[in-house]
Amino acid sequence: MSSESKPPAPTPGDMYKGWLFKWTNYIKGYQRRWFVLSHGLLSYYRTQAEMGHTCRGTINLATANIVVEDSCNFVISNGGAQTYHLKASSEVERQRWITALELAKAKAFPIQDLSDESADEASEAPPSSGQGAGRNIEIQSTLRTLSNKVEDLNTCNDLIVKHGSALQRSLSELEGIHAAVDMGEKIRQVTERATLFRITSNAMINVCQDFLSMAQNHSKRWQKALQLEKAQRIRLEDTLEQLAKQHNHLERAFRGATVLLPSYSNMDLGSKGGMSGKGDASDEDDDNEFFDAMEDPAEFITIPADPKYHRRSDSSVSRLSNETGMDDQSVNFDELSLASSLESPQPLELEPVRQRRTRIAEKPNYYLNLWSIMKNCIGKELSKIPMPVNFNEPLSMLQRLSEDLEYYELLDRAAKCQSSLEQMCYVAAFTVSSYSTTVHRTGKPFNPLLGETFELDRLRECGYRSLCEQVSHHPPAAAHHAISEKGWTLRQEITLASKFRGKYLSIIPLGSIQCIFDKSGNHYSWKKVTTTVHNIIVGKLWIDQSGEIDVVNHKTGDRCHLKFTPYSYFSRDVPRKVTGVVMDKDGKAHYVLSGTWDEKMEFSRIMQSSKSENGAEGKQRTVYQTLKPKEIWRKNPLPEGAESMYYFSTLALTLNEPEEGVAPTDSRWRPDQRLMEEGHWDEANAEKQRLEEKQRTARREREREVIKAANTPEEADADKIGTEASEVSDETDIEDSPNARTHPPRPVTSQDSESSCGATAKTAHPDRYQAQWFEKVDDTTSGETLHVYKGGYWETKDSGGGWDVCPDIFGP
């Protein structure tokens, strides 16, 4: 490589120059330019010949911000109109430039600020070694002057002590004299000594004033200089740390033994250099170095597999099929199958039957005193707190559940997989993808009314149909069922347990999600992690997902353990990180998944595993040798202007769009939600209170019917107790009511157990409410009890919409 593209390593004070690619515009893109770094200034020219006469631009590093974008790109900006987007020819060259720029910035930063305080230095002149020497001479001169002043103060102090003592003696002698002749002589002596004392005191005062004035003049500048020296030292320490990391990285790359903690960074594990991932060196720390800064050490690490595995993976399928006696080769067959399913072109999607909307009314900016509402809600269930629509988004919880299907293509691909382990990777990615829409969605969805439904009919567009129904109100529970023409069924029942703790809000989903594939008969189940909303009272709201998920294949025993790492200020991990391992029924790991729940997920095939010798905090970690990672899922970009539309995704914008033929209980017909979407928040609050009161009235009426139908006095008394407890507002915790404190709950009898736990038990509540489209059953495969779709909805819709069986929950 020529000296132009690979200049020598920079040293402090040296001029540094070389070729870089600079972004010009969208037509020309990056253009090659000659850059010169000298005396804290970065200048560039079109060619080296222009250095003598034409400079195309200069930026002062003293006020510049240097940001590394990826392995070759970095940005330099001074916070104003000057911004350079630069690209080096390699990662090594980029790091050399970053090191030179950081050193120059650390040196130029204090010089620039000190020059503002000094009238002896030219404000526009670049800093030089001569100016530094001049400042040193000035400081030494000031110190000598102050030292001389201190010596003068000491001299004056000695004279004051001497003349003061003489004056005191003369006064004492004057008191003991009685003769008039001696009295006159002593008075003259006292007067002389008093004069000397006054002169010495005045001199002392003048020297003190000079010293104080000089100290005040230089104190501010010295304090600032001290602060700048401290800042420079910190910058140099950071630069030294980056250099040490870069040296460590290059050394490991040279040895071909790069080690990575599980992350979402791109890794070219098959390259000769061992690694060509993007990102700065902080993502590539040594296993043991800085490990104490991590709150929860990774349970495993990944390293590149032996090159022999890469050669095997490139061989033909026929050759591998002839060598089925070895486990490694059968593993490579699965790798080829998974890679081909990702890289093969997808069939063209069907033409949409209708044009969906792409915008909704922008969110109004209404002021609301949050603390006046939340201060009385600490420790209560979120679903039992009366909330104005100001905290909501114009979607119901049923519609939020339907958003899980935004990345339904992952399940379509999973249905085509021949291997259950391969299929598990797609199901795990689908599990993570359901959280991607929550990163900016701080609004609370509407609590569905009992009996409220929501259908998402994308049969002709995407090949699936989805139906949700609110099957219980206290506790709030929603049942969801989706079926696809591609051969999969998704069902879930979610109950939310949420607590407001003052500074944050925790939302714990209870219940499970199940996915069944028709062709293979594989039956998967998993649960959701905890969602935490931070800065409820003060600061900007932000959401985090944390916890662990076990995706289980009940047919084969395969399992995928996913870990959502909680955000920590002291952690060096990438935010919103997710890692996972796919294992068979014997516990043998086959795939590693890594990424973030708000951006993308990747998977890597495990070729070999072993135990590390030294783990964090004395714990042994598993080392997986993996093939090159491949991207399995990536989040769709948000539509333009999403920040003013509640950060809705493209799918979310269409969920509340009016449609003909849906059931009268569908969320699209909910008036308070519609009013909020249109920006009429005051009217929406009034309508919300009306609907809640109507729901309470309907519940009391059902409970009265139960009392009338009671056959025995004992049942009538028990139902009466339940009715009294339910008289409390649906938005108030029953435990806070007087009835809850004076009347104990009715004991569970054997008849209750038989009616509620049978294999074909129906939905039953204290008010005997029955869900319209779902029934509660015991799932023998997963061993869980949940609401499943019992049929009839889509048949009713396809037959012309005879919705007489649906209750009137939205009407006046």
C-alpha positions, 0 to 999 in steps of 0.5 A: 500500500502506498504512503498516501493511503497508509501514512505513518502512525501519528505522534503528538505535534506532527503534521498528519496527512493522507487521502480520505473520501469525503461526502459531497452530494447525492449525485457525486457521493463520496469523492477522494480528497487530500486531508492535512491535520496540523496545529489542531486544524483539519484542512482538505484539498482536491489534490496535493498540488493545491496545498500551496494555493487553494484550501477547500475547507478547514475545521477547528478541532478545538470545538469539533465533535468526532463520531465513528459510524462504522468500520470505515466511516466517521463524522467531524462536526463543529456544531454549526455549518461545518460537517464532514462525512468521511470514509477511510479505505480500511478500518485500520486507516480509519482508526489511525485518523481517529487517533490523530484527530483525538490527539490534536483535539486534546491539544487544541482544546485548552489552547483555544479556551485559554486564548480567549482569556489572554490579551497577549495572544491573537484570537485567530492565530493557530496555536503553535509551540512558540505560543506555548513557550510564551505562556510558560514564560509569562507564568514564570514571570507572574510567579516570580512577581508574586514571590517578590511580593510575598518577600516584601510582605515578610519584610514589612511584617518584620519591620512592623514587629520591630517598630511596634515593639520600640513604640511600645517600649517608648510609651511604657517609659513615658508613663514612668517619667515625672520631670518636665525636661525628660518628658519633652525628650521622651515625647519626641522619641515616641513621635518618631517611633510612631511615625516609623510604625505608620510608614511601615504599616502603610507599606504593608497595606500597599504591598497587600493590595498589590498582591491581592490585585495580582492574585485576583487578576490571575486567579480566574485564568488559573482556575480555568487552566486547571480545569482544562488541564484536567479535561485534557488529561481525561481526554488523553486517558480515553484516547489511550484506552481506545488505543489499547483496545485497538492494539488488542483488536489488531493483535487478535485479528492478526492471530486469527482468533477474534473473540466476541461476546454475543451481540448483533454486530455483523461478523464475517467469520469466513474471512481471512482476517478472522473478523470484519464487523462494523462498530468501534473497538468498544464492542470488541473488548477482551473476555476478561478485560472490563468484565466487571462493568457488566451487570449480568455477564453473558452465559456464553461467547461465540468464536469463528468455527474452524475453516474445515466447517466452512469448506464443508458448508460449501460442498454439495447437498448430494455429498452431505446426504451420502455422509449421514453417519456424522452429526456435523455433516447432518448439521451442515445440511440444516444450515444449507436448508436455512440459508436457502430459505432466507436467500431464495426469492419470495413469491410475489404478494397478492394485489391488495383488495383495497387501498389502506390509509397511511395517515391519521389526524396528528396528535393534539398538544393538550396540557395535563397535570399528570401528578394530580391524577397519578398521586392517588394511584400508587400501588393500584392495578393499572386497569382499575385506575380511571384515566383520561384519554390524554394518556391513551393512544387511539387503539384498544388492547385488542388491536395492540395484540393484533399488531403481533402479526405485523411480521407474519412472514416469519411464520410463513417461512417457518411453515415451510421448514423441514427441520424443527430446529430451523423452524424454532429459529423463525418462531423465536424471531417472531417472538422478538419481533412483537416488541419492535413496535413498543420502543416509542409507543408510550401511550396506553391502549384503551381497555376493551369493554367486556364482549368487545371484539376486533377482527383483522381480515387480511386473507386476500392480502396476506393469507391470514385472518385474526380475531380478538375478544375481551373475555373477562373484565376483572381481571382483564383478559383478551383471547386472540386467534389467527389462522393462515392459509400457509399452514399455521395457527396462532392463539393466545390469552393475555391477562395484564398485571400492572403496578404503578410504583411512582417512578415507573410502571411495570406491566406483567403479561400473564398467560401464554401464546401458542403456535401450531403448524399443520404440516409438521404438527409442531406445537410451540408455546411461550410467554411474554416478558415484563414491560417497564415504562420509566420516568412516569412523573419527571423526564421523558417517557421511555420503555424497556423490555426485560426478562427471559422467554422459553419457547418450547416445542411440545412435540419434539422437546426442542427449546429456545431460551431467549434473554432480554437484557434490561437497560443499565447505565453502567453496562457496556452492552448494546441497549435492548439486547436479546440473545438466545440459544436453540437446543434439542430435547437432549440439551445440545445447542444448535443455533445462536440468536442475537440482536435487539428487539427494536431493530433486527435479529441474526442467527448463527449455526453452532459447529462445536461447543466447549467450556471456557477456562476463566469465566466472569466471577468464577463462573464457567461459560460456554464457548460456541464455534459458529458459522457466519451469522445471517439476518433472520428479521429486521424491523420495518421503517416507521412511516413519514411523520410517525412522531406526530401520529403516536409512532404508529407503524404502517400496520397500526395506522390501518387498524382503526380504519373503518370497515364495512361488514365487521361485527357491531362489537368491533373496536372500530365502532367504539365512539370514544376511541374514534373521537380521540383519533379525530382529535376531539379529546374532551368529547372522547373523555365524556364518551369514555365515562358513558361507556364505562357506566353502561358496562357497570349497569350491564354487569349489575343486571347480569348479576341480578339475573343470576340471583333470580335463577338461584335454586337454593338460599345458599347460592342466592346469598353467595350471589348476593355477596358477589353482587354487592362487591361488583357494585363498586366501580369497574375502575376501582379495586374491589379490595378497597371497597367496604364490602370486600372488607366486611364479607369474606369470599365464598369458599370453593366447593367441589361443584365449583371445581367440577364446573370450572376445571373440566376438560370442556368447561365453558367460560364462567365468571361470578356474573356467569358471563359467557364469551361469544366466540371463544370457550375455555378449554384445557389444552392437553398438549401444553397442559394450560387452560385458555380460551380458544376460538370455537368458530362461527364468527367468520361464517357469520361474516361471510354469510352476510353479517347476521350479527343479532347474537352480538350485545350492544356495548357501544350504543346509547 
